[in-house]
Structure formats: C-alpha cells, structure tokens
Amino acid sequence: MATIRARKQSDGTTRYTVVVRIRKRKIIVHQECKTFAHRASAVTWAKHREVELEKPDTLRREQQTAITLAKLIRWYIETFETISLPLPTPRVARTLFCMKLTTRNTRN
C-alpha cells in the first residue's frame, strides 16, 4: 500500500514523497520511496508501482537484485584483501631483506 506525505521545502514549495510498502504477515518484504513536485504525479506513480509489484515475478526480481550491505562488505574484503595490503617503505624493505640475509648466513 502506498502512503503520500506532503513536505514543505525551505523555499516554500511543496514536495510529495510516496512510500510503497509490500507486507506479508506483518513483515515488510519490499519498500521504496520516490519524491515528486506534483501530487497527481505521485498518485499516478504509486498506483502504477503497486499494480506492478502485485505480479509475483516483479517482486521476486526486486528481491533478488537487492544486495545487503553486509554482503557488499564481505565481497569487497574478499576481493581486495590481498590487493590493499600496504607495501613496505624502502627502509623497511631493506631492513627485512638484511634480516633475511643474516638468518640465512647464520644457518650455513
């Protein structure tokens, strides 16, 4: 069901925000908002969107394309974890190289 809210802007104009929610067993399964300058445009879009979301394929497609923030962060970490490791400065690299040489020489 759609809800339309009128909001006054700082310049005195009125904007209309439409919130379309689809609930199943008191749980919101889909929600989207859009803002319009004219109330008639808001009502037309709300009716059109409600009819479109009543089709089972549309709602399923909307839910499949939605990605959670947790999934996005997990993907980013897995993808860029090895790439984003900080490179050592030349001084640190030289020190590590010298330590590697000294440990190799002491074993021989």
C-alpha positions in Angstrom: 0.0 0.0 0.0 1.2 3.5 -0.8 1.5 6.5 1.5 1.9 10.0 0.3 3.4 12.7 2.5 3.5 16.4 1.7 6.6 18.2 2.8 7.3 22.0 2.7 10.7 22.9 1.4 12.7 25.8 2.8 11.8 27.9 -0.3 8.1 27.4 0.3 7.3 24.8 -2.4 5.6 21.5 -1.5 7.1 18.1 -2.4 5.2 14.9 -2.2 7.0 11.7 -1.1 5.5 8.4 -1.9 6.3 5.3 0.2 5.2 2.0 -1.3 5.4 -1.0 1.1 4.6 -4.6 0.5 3.9 -6.6 3.7 3.4 -10.3 4.2 2.3 -11.5 7.6 3.1 -8.1 9.2 6.7 -8.2 7.8 7.8 -5.6 5.3 9.2 -7.5 2.3 9.7 -4.6 0.0 9.8 -0.8 0.4 10.7 2.0 -1.9 10.3 5.8 -1.9 10.1 8.5 -4.6 9.6 12.2 -4.4 7.5 14.3 -6.8 6.8 18.0 -7.3 3.1 17.4 -8.1 0.6 15.4 -6.1 -1.0 14.0 -9.3 2.3 12.6 -10.4 2.8 11.0 -7.0 -0.6 9.3 -7.1 -0.1 8.0 -10.6 3.3 6.6 -9.9 2.1 5.0 -6.6 -0.9 3.2 -8.4 1.3 2.1 -11.3 4.0 0.8 -8.9 1.5 -1.1 -6.7 0.0 -2.8 -9.7 3.4 -3.7 -11.0 4.6 -5.1 -7.6 1.4 -7.3 -7.4 2.9 -9.5 -10.1 4.9 -12.3 -8.5 7.7 -12.2 -11.0 8.4 -8.5 -10.4 8.6 -8.7 -6.6 10.9 -11.8 -6.8 13.2 -10.0 -9.3 13.3 -6.9 -7.0 14.3 -9.1 -4.0 16.9 -11.0 -6.0 18.7 -7.9 -7.3 18.7 -6.3 -3.8 22.0 -6.8 -2.0 22.6 -6.2 1.7 25.4 -4.0 3.0 26.9 -7.0 4.8 27.2 -9.0 1.5 28.7 -6.0 -0.2 31.3 -5.5 2.5 32.1 -9.2 2.6 32.6 -9.2 -1.2 34.9 -6.2 -1.0 37.0 -7.7 1.7 37.4 -11.0 -0.1 38.2 -9.3 -3.5 40.5 -6.6 -2.4 42.1 -8.0 0.8 45.4 -9.1 -0.9 45.4 -6.1 -3.2 45.0 -3.5 -0.5 47.8 -4.7 1.8 50.2 -1.8 2.5 53.5 -2.0 0.7 56.6 -1.6 2.9 58.6 1.6 2.6 62.1 1.2 1.1 63.7 1.4 4.5 61.5 -1.3 6.0 62.1 -3.5 2.9 65.8 -3.1 3.2 65.7 -4.0 6.9 63.6 -7.1 6.2 66.0 -8.1 3.4 69.0 -7.7 5.6 67.3 -9.7 8.4 66.6 -12.5 5.8 70.2 -12.5 4.7 71.6 -12.6 8.3 69.3 -15.5 9.2 70.3 -17.4 6.0 74.1 -16.8 6.8 73.7 -18.0 10.4 72.2 -21.3 9.3 75.1 -22.2 7.0 
